Amino acid sequence: MERRRKLNRLQEYDYSNDGLYFVTSCVLDKTCCFGEIRSDEMHLNGYGKIANQQWLWLEEQYPYVILHSFIIMPNHMHAIIEIDKHYNTETKQIIVGTGRDLSLVVQAEPIKIKSISELMGAYKTTTSKQIHLAGLSEFKWQRSFHDHIIRDAKAFQTITHYIENNPCKWPEDMFYQK
């Protein structure tokens, strides 16, 4: 019998739409490989620093991505990521010609906006590659990720508070592993 995979995205919703998204991704088997919580603070090890760096890379790589609150925990990450296709994505102009023909300007193709799934795929792929190169060859993310569309300011504040206080609540966290 073929196992059916649970669909965890809203059907008929375009996840490349402008908006705020709360995402969570876990390490396979909840293996704690990003560091540890000490005195209610997350202390990243080398692999955790890679996970952190690659999250920041998304904003550098994709001009329409705005990163808000996020945290790398021992075995998972939580983040608020925003897609804003008008943020820093003006269509670029290419100048063609030489000398007096420099005035000939051609519009470049508009930027393709990646969906949240594609952005998370880029994050997880690049993070895995860097962690493997750093020596943890068995590192794997859990398949898929959790997402929630943030629809108002109150939800944004609640989720931001949750992310920022996640290390303090680590022993009660559903992802907690010693």
KAZI-V584669 format. One record per residue. N is the residue number from 1. SS is DSSP state (helix for helix, strand for strand, loop for the rest). NEAR is the number of other ideal C-beta (glycine too) atoms within 10 Angstrom. D_FIRST is the distance of its C-alpha to the first C-alpha in whole Angstrom. Layout:
BEGIN
N;SS;NEAR;D_FIRST, N;SS;NEAR;D_FIRST
END
This chain:
BEGIN
1;loop;3;0, 2;loop;4;4, 3;loop;5;6, 4;loop;6;9, 5;loop;8;13, 6;loop;6;15, 7;loop;8;18, 8;loop;9;21, 9;loop;13;24, 10;loop;10;26, 11;loop;5;25, 12;loop;5;28, 13;loop;12;30, 14;loop;10;31, 15;loop;19;31, 16;loop;17;34, 17;loop;13;36, 18;loop;13;39, 19;strand;16;39, 20;strand;20;38, 21;strand;21;35, 22;strand;23;34, 23;strand;19;31, 24;strand;16;30, 25;strand;20;28, 26;strand;19;27, 27;strand;23;27, 28;helix;13;24, 29;helix;9;24, 30;helix;14;27, 31;loop;16;29, 32;loop;18;33, 33;loop;17;34, 34;loop;26;37, 35;strand;20;39, 36;strand;16;40, 37;strand;19;42, 38;strand;9;45, 39;loop;7;48, 40;loop;11;45, 41;strand;10;45, 42;strand;18;43, 43;strand;13;44, 44;strand;18;42, 45;loop;14;42, 46;helix;13;42, 47;helix;20;38, 48;helix;21;38, 49;helix;15;41, 50;helix;23;39, 51;helix;27;37, 52;helix;19;40, 53;helix;14;41, 54;helix;22;38, 55;helix;19;38, 56;helix;11;42, 57;helix;16;41, 58;helix;19;39, 59;helix;15;42, 60;helix;9;44, 61;helix;14;42, 62;loop;20;41, 63;loop;14;44, 64;loop;20;42, 65;strand;20;41, 66;strand;16;43, 67;strand;14;41, 68;strand;16;42, 69;strand;17;42, 70;strand;18;39, 71;strand;18;39, 72;strand;24;37, 73;loop;26;36, 74;loop;25;35, 75;loop;20;32, 76;strand;23;31, 77;strand;26;33, 78;strand;20;34, 79;strand;21;36, 80;strand;20;37, 81;strand;25;37, 82;strand;17;39, 83;strand;21;39, 84;loop;15;42, 85;loop;14;43, 86;loop;8;47, 87;loop;13;47, 88;loop;13;49, 89;loop;15;47, 90;loop;10;50, 91;loop;9;50, 92;loop;10;51, 93;strand;10;54, 94;strand;9;55, 95;strand;11;59, 96;loop;11;59, 97;loop;11;63, 98;loop;8;66, 99;helix;5;69, 100;helix;7;70, 101;helix;9;67, 102;helix;10;65, 103;helix;8;65, 104;loop;11;62, 105;strand;10;59, 106;strand;9;55, 107;strand;9;53, 108;loop;9;50, 109;loop;7;46, 110;loop;11;45, 111;loop;15;42, 112;loop;9;39, 113;loop;19;37, 114;loop;19;34, 115;loop;16;32, 116;helix;20;31, 117;helix;15;28, 118;helix;14;30, 119;helix;22;32, 120;helix;22;30, 121;helix;14;28, 122;helix;16;32, 123;helix;23;33, 124;helix;20;30, 125;helix;12;30, 126;helix;17;34, 127;helix;24;34, 128;helix;17;31, 129;helix;13;33, 130;helix;18;37, 131;helix;24;35, 132;helix;13;34, 133;helix;10;38, 134;loop;13;39, 135;loop;9;38, 136;loop;16;34, 137;loop;8;32, 138;loop;9;29, 139;loop;21;29, 140;loop;14;26, 141;strand;21;26, 142;loop;17;23, 143;loop;10;20, 144;loop;16;22, 145;loop;19;25, 146;strand;13;26, 147;strand;19;28, 148;strand;13;31, 149;strand;15;33, 150;strand;21;37, 151;loop;10;39, 152;loop;9;42, 153;helix;9;45, 154;helix;9;44, 155;helix;14;40, 156;helix;17;41, 157;helix;11;44, 158;helix;13;41, 159;helix;20;39, 160;helix;16;42, 161;helix;11;43, 162;helix;15;40, 163;helix;20;39, 164;helix;13;43, 165;loop;11;43, 166;loop;21;39, 167;helix;19;41, 168;helix;13;43, 169;helix;12;40, 170;helix;16;38, 171;helix;8;38, 172;helix;7;36, 173;loop;16;34, 174;loop;7;30, 175;loop;16;30, 176;loop;15;33, 177;loop;11;32, 178;loop;6;35
END
